[in-house]
Amino acid sequence: MLMEAAPAKINLALHLRRRRADGYHDLETIFAFTGFGDVLRAEPADGISLAITGPYASAAGTGLDNLVLRAAHALAAATGTTAGAALSLEKQIPVAAGLGGGSADAAAALRLLNRLWGTGLDEAALIAIAAPLGSDVPACVASRTCFGAGRGEALAAWPDDLAGTPVLLVNPRVAVPTGPVFRGWDQQDHGGITPGTPLHQLRNDMTAAAVAIAPVIADVLAALESAGGATLVRMSGSGATCLALYADAQARDQAAEALRPHGWWQAATSII
């Protein structure tokens, strides 16, 4: 049996630029990935199957629309392999949380099955297969800090090395579907992301729309600010998970303890 980590995705900034004729949005974002995430395992089998365990197993679902299964079939079709795999996903990332859980799982499936099946594709080839699966899946294939443009699939290196930065993830146990948040955007282009700009000068343009749907997100952001010690506090993706970066793990852990009475979901981790 082989195993592959599926690191949770965070957006350190997310600038919406315009709504496109195809219904998607042009955006600019800084993707980063954390030591916290899901775990995918696979072993040879006659067909392709998926079992899910973990606290968010029921929310993920095992139907054919599950991104892990879609990724597996896409890789098989692209490579012409007739091999199968029994896949097992340990689901730790909350669903509809702005952490790219489904995308991370799909990307892990591509990397894992590429090894299991011996298809020998490089990262660029896997990213090409990933692109039709979802806007975040290409970045999740790489699972390293990078700049994303277009729908998020046009990737470029990000100049700042953030590996090892302590981060606290906090979700108020509210699922926020991405579609309604995008539709709630005010349609105002406030400019793109210039490499080298300090993170605190950037923004997440989806925050207001997400807060309108789930006002508790504003409470999480305020609590992270009030806890002190953070170098950056921001909502990730379309929410409802919020993140805070810290100079050291002690400051992160102190903030986590301060927020514990709220009963919100937390993950104290770091950027990989």
Sequence and secondary structure as in RCSB ss.txt:
>XXXX:A:sequence
MLMEAAPAKINLALHLRRRRADGYHDLETIFAFTGFGDVLRAEPADGISLAITGPYASAAGTGLDNLVLRAAHAL
AAATGTTAGAALSLEKQIPVAAGLGGGSADAAAALRLLNRLWGTGLDEAALIAIAAPLGSDVPACVASRTCFGAG
RGEALAAWPDDLAGTPVLLVNPRVAVPTGPVFRGWDQQDHGGITPGTPLHQLRNDMTAAAVAIAPVIADVLAALE
SAGGATLVRMSGSGATCLALYADAQARDQAAEALRPHGWWQAATSII
>XXXX:A:secstr
 EEEEEEEEEEEEEEEEEE TTS EEEEEEEEEEEEEEEEEEE  SSEEEEEESTTHHHH  STTSHHHHHHHHH
HHHHT    EEEEEE  S TTSSS HHHHHHHHHHHHHHHHTT    HHHHHHHHGGG TTHHHHHHTS EEEET
TTTEEEE SS  TT EEEEEE S    HHHHHHTS         TT  GGG  BTTHHHHHHH THHHHHHHHHH
HH  EEEEEE TTSS EEEEESSHHHHHHHHHHHGGG  EEEEEEB 
